[in-house]
Amino acid sequence: MMTIRPLYSKWLPFCISGIIVARTCITFTVFTFLQPISYLVLALCILSFVGLVYLWNKGMTYFGASVALFFSLLLIISVLNNADYKTVCYYCIEIGTLLLLFAYYKTRLGVVLKSLAFLFSVMIYANLAFMIIFPNWMFLAKDTFDSFLLGGNYNQIGCRLLCGIITNVLCCNYSRKWLVNTIGLCIISVATLALVGSMTSLTCVIAFIAISILPGRTLKKIAIVSFFSFYVLFQVFVCFSGEGLHNNELAVYIIRDVLNKDLTFTYRTSLWEISSNLFWKSPLWGYGQMDVDWMKSHMTSHAIGPHNLIYYILLEGGIILFLSFLTIFLFPLKRIANLIDRNVLALLAGLTTLLFMQTMEVYHFFFILYPLTLIYYYPELKRTWLRPKVENS
């Protein structure tokens, strides 16, 4: 009788990785005929989560506990406010499956990383091929502005492409063929974003690529610190200003004359102003998980949500949830504090890029927790390319 050993299986982590990527990256609801597949992927994700909970019996990591605290608070606040607690449950299952996958295969993370890199690559290549070969496919969707398989809205594509690039950058440590694939992904990603017209994502992905190819650690560190500092200043002095940005002469000069941009950032300043007013009405615990109807009735009908991650978290759970969110960053950053190399710098550059991209958009929580998971498990990931034969046995 053959004994099944999940820990030493290559296909099981590959399949679970595929389910996670499909669930979080592909928007099946764009097309009505894909709705059954959406239900199937959700069912498989729930099954994977339950299976990994059964297999994993060593307790939570500190990082896992901080993530669990964040979503527990969001769930409690959502229930108390009669908000969209079902979506929070989906978040728990999707993120929980990712964290359990890394925790269970902690000693064989090379298999997981390669699986994710391969699946992200297939998804990115297939997306552009589908757009080029079948240019009329968008007209079959409900809304041509929200008709992309990768995230639905064209502004949601960039985070998926960037996560794919980051994963493949790490896989370059296994062999040169991954480097060739990474270069291809960078070219395809830039072409995809240029084609759909997502300028914020395009600029940020190019910035990440530029930082990644800088020679030497010192230049990369300076670039990352400068980028992160710019992110903080932009969030504080631009996003938090809302409509008041129009009264800042320096900001007006830089945005309008230097950058040649619309001063409202395509009406985002009004969304930030409304978000600020809503936050101060419930600053401690917010309003819970917001659905589309809530955002349209309380904010504006011409756009969905605050289009800013920090405002989004503050509205959902106030200062309490925001402090919990900051706690999530502590444990991954602490684990790699003494392991700063080119791979860690690439991860930090990717994380900073995703944070900056979310000054203008809000993505699924997966796309901020995914690079944090890679950072937290970096010591284990590093061992897989130092001892490839052991890892692949």
C-alpha positions, 0 to 999 in steps of 0.5 A: 500500500502506497503511503502519501507524504504531503510534506515531500510531494512536489505536486501538492505545493504546486497545486495549492500555489496555483489555487492561491494565485488564481484566487487572488490574481484572476478576476473570473467575474469579468465574464459571466461564463467564467463564474462557475470557475470562480466558485470552483477556485473558491471551493478549492481554496477553502479545501486547501486551507482546511487541509493545511490547518489539519497538517500544520500542528506547530502553532503560529509564527509571530508573523502569522499571529500579527496577521491573524490579529489584524484580520480578527480585529477587522472581522469583529469591527465588521460584525459590530458595524453590520458591514461586509464580514463575508469578504473578511472571511474570504481574506482570512482563507486566502491569506491563511492558505498562503501563510500555512503553505509557507509554514508547512513547507518551511524546509522545502520552500524552493518547491513553493517559490519555483511553483509561484514563479512559474504560475505568475509567469504563465499568468502574465504571458497568457494575459498579454497574449490573450489581449493581443490575439483577441483584441475584441475580448474586452467588449464581451465584458460588463464594463470595458473599463473593468474588463481585464482578467488580471484584477478586473480594472486596468489599474489593478494589473500592476501589483500582479505583474510586480509580484510575479517579477519579484518572485522570479528575481529570487528564483534567479539564484537557482539557475540562469534560465530564471534570469532569462525569464525574469528579463522577459517578464520585465519587458512583458510587464512594461508592455502590458501596462503601457498597452492598458494605460496604467501610468502609475503602475508603469512608472512604479514598475520601471522604478523597481526595475531601475533600482534592481539593476543598480550596481552595488548595495550602497546605491541600491540602499540609497535608492530604496531609502530615498524612494521610501522617504518620498512615499512617506512624504507623498502620503503625508503632504499630498494624500493627507492634504486632500483638496487642501493640496490646491493651496500648497504653492510648492505642491502645485508647482511640482505636480502641475509644472514639473510633472505635468500632472492633473492636480486632482490626480484624476479626482483622487484628492476629492476622494481623500478629502471625503475619506478624511472627513469620514475618518474623523467621524469614527477615528478609533474603530472605523466602519468595518469592511466596506462594500461597493454599495457603502462606498458609493453611498458614503463617498462618491458614485464616480469612483469606488473607495478612497484609492489610498491604502492608509485611508482604506485601513483607517476607514475600515478599522480606525487607529486600532486597525492601523496600529495592528497593520503596522505591527505586521511589518515588524517581524519580517523586517526584524528577521532580515535585519542582519541579512541585507544582500541583493535579494533582500534589497530587491524584496525591500524595493518591491515592498516599497514600490507596492506601498507607493502604488497604493497611495493611488489605488487599493489592492487586495491585502494579498499584495502587501502580505505576499512580499512580507511573507517572502521577507519573513521566510527569507532565511529559509528561502536562502538555504534552498539555493545554497543547498539545491540538491537537498531542497529538490530531493 
